[in-house]
Amino acid sequence: MVISGGLSVLAGTSFATMSASATSGLSTLAGYSAFGAFWFLVSAITLNIRSRRENR
């Protein structure tokens, strides 16, 4: 969760900086969203596997 929060702070700062440029677009935001979805999917799978191992 700490890593995710840190990445969100960096991404937010990046988005705020890029919003002032004339070439800002949604492609960076879409990339961030895709990476976030992947990160949370990996986290959910990892937690599920750990939970199943502990319950054995």
LINTAMO-V963528 format. One record per pair of residues at least 12 apart in sequence whose ideal C-beta (glycine too) atoms are under 6 Angstrom apart, sorted by sequence separation. I is the first residue (numbers start at 1). J is the second residue. D is the distance in Angstrom with one decimal. If there is no record, write none. Layout:
BEGIN
i=(I & I)
j=(J & J)
d=(D & D)
END
This chain:
BEGIN
i=(11)
j=(32)
d=(5.1)
END
